[in-house]
Amino acid sequence: MKYKIHAIIVACILIAGAAGYMVFSSGTFASTHSSQGVAGGSSDLKGYSLATENVMVPGSGGAVIAPEPTSVSSDVGGTGIDTKIISTADVTLEVSDVTATADALKNLAIAQGGYLSSTDIQNYGSGLTGTVIIRVPQAGFDSAIAGVKSLGTVKSISTSRQDVTEQYVDLQAQKTSYTNQLAQYNVIMKQSTKVEDIIAVQEQIDAVQTQLDELNGRLNYLNNRIDISTITVSLQEPEPVGGQAGHDFVATINEGIAGFLGMIDVLIIGLFTLLPLIILGGIGYGVYRWHRGKKAMAPVQTEEKKQD
């Protein structure tokens, strides 16, 4: 009987000790995780890992180290993101009327759900040339190319389809990392009471927000290039049969006037270039005439003296 009582007492002591140990361990774990916050420093856009920095949080009893954001894999197969393609084309057309074709390209873009981006028409030689840039939705790219080719004689054409899926996934991963980082900083900001703590956390928030804004700008640009394809069309009119058109008397007269004025310019330049030599030559010639006149007057004076 006494043996059984002793056994029961020992068992109760062991159970109580085990329960106390579990409670102590559980409390330590919870305390450790509840004291963690987020802090960060400068960020690396390509690696999307942030350098950690100590930030004092009131009531934490010391510096809190922020956990680094987990980088998201760029494996396209596991992201669920569709393939991202940027489509562009450059087409050179020979058309009979550059201005009318430019208007037709504008209407073509609008019909495809796009728009006219820019138009540049110039007078070149005996005809007009132009460059028209239209932008159409990605889904209508091929039909838009077919419509462009139907407007004239194709002299050259090149198309490009650039796969930017990996770049797009990488930017999305960075955006997610910085968004999470910013949310955690805001939590720390709410817990901060000291001025120096608030200033330190605000600096980190500003830095992460700047990086996040840059990422959003790059994503917006990339989305625009992906969703709306760009087609650049160079327009030119055919050369007249036999080369240039008939004789242009006005152009000939203008060329003659230009040649005459050019010759006058040459004479003026030559005159001012040789002016010092002309002046020196005139002075030399004047001295020569004076010296020669003086010699001619000497015999006359001698004869007059003899006659006297």
C-alpha positions, 0 to 999 in steps of 0.5 A: 500500500505504501509503495503504491502511495509513493508511486502516485506521489512521484508520478504527480511530481513528474507531471507537474514538472513537465507541465511547468516546463511546457508553460515556461517554454511556450511563454518564452516563444511567444515573448520572443515572437511578439517582440519582433518588428521591422526595420530596414535600410537602403534597398537593392532593386535587383536583389530586393533584400533590405539591409537591416538596421536597429530601431528602438521600439518603446516597450521592447527592451532593446533594438529590434531587427527587421526580418529581411523580405523574402525574395519571390522566385522569377520562375514564370511557370509558378507565378500564374502570370501570362507571358508578357510580349512587347510587339513593335514594327517598322514599315517603309511604304511607297505611296502615291499620296503621303498626306492621304496615307497618313490620314488613312493610318490614323483611321486604321489605328482608331479602328483597331482601338488604338491611336495616332502617336505622331506624324511628321511630313516633309517636302523632300526633293520632288515629293513628300516624305513622312513618318507616322507612328501609330499604337494599337492594342496587342491583340490587333497587332497582326491585323494592323500590320496587314492594314498598313501593308495594304496602303501602299507598296512595301519597301521594307518591313521588320517586326519584333516581339520581345519577351519581358515576362521574366523582367515583369515577374521580377518587378512584381516580386520587388513590389510585393517585398517593398509593400510588405516592408512598408506595412511593417514599418507603419506598424512600428511607427504606431508603436513608437513614442520617442521622437528619435524613434519616430524620426528613424522609422519615418526615414525608413518609410520614406526610403521604401516609399521612394523605391516603391514609387519607382517600381510602380513607374517602371511597371506602368511603363512596361504595362503600357508597352505590353498592352499597346504595340507600336508601329512606325511607318515611313512613307515616300512617294515614287520618283517621277518617270525619267528621274526629276520632273521637267525643267524648272525655270524658277529654280534655275533663276534662283540658282543663277542669283545665288551664284551671282551673289556668291561671286560678289561675296568672293570679290569682297573677301578678296578685296579686303584680303589684298587691301594691305598689299594694294595700299603698300603698292600705291605708296611705293608707286607714289614714291617712284613717281616722285623720285622720277619727277625729281630726276627729270627736273634736275637737267632743266635747272642745270641748263637754266643756270648755264644760260644765265 
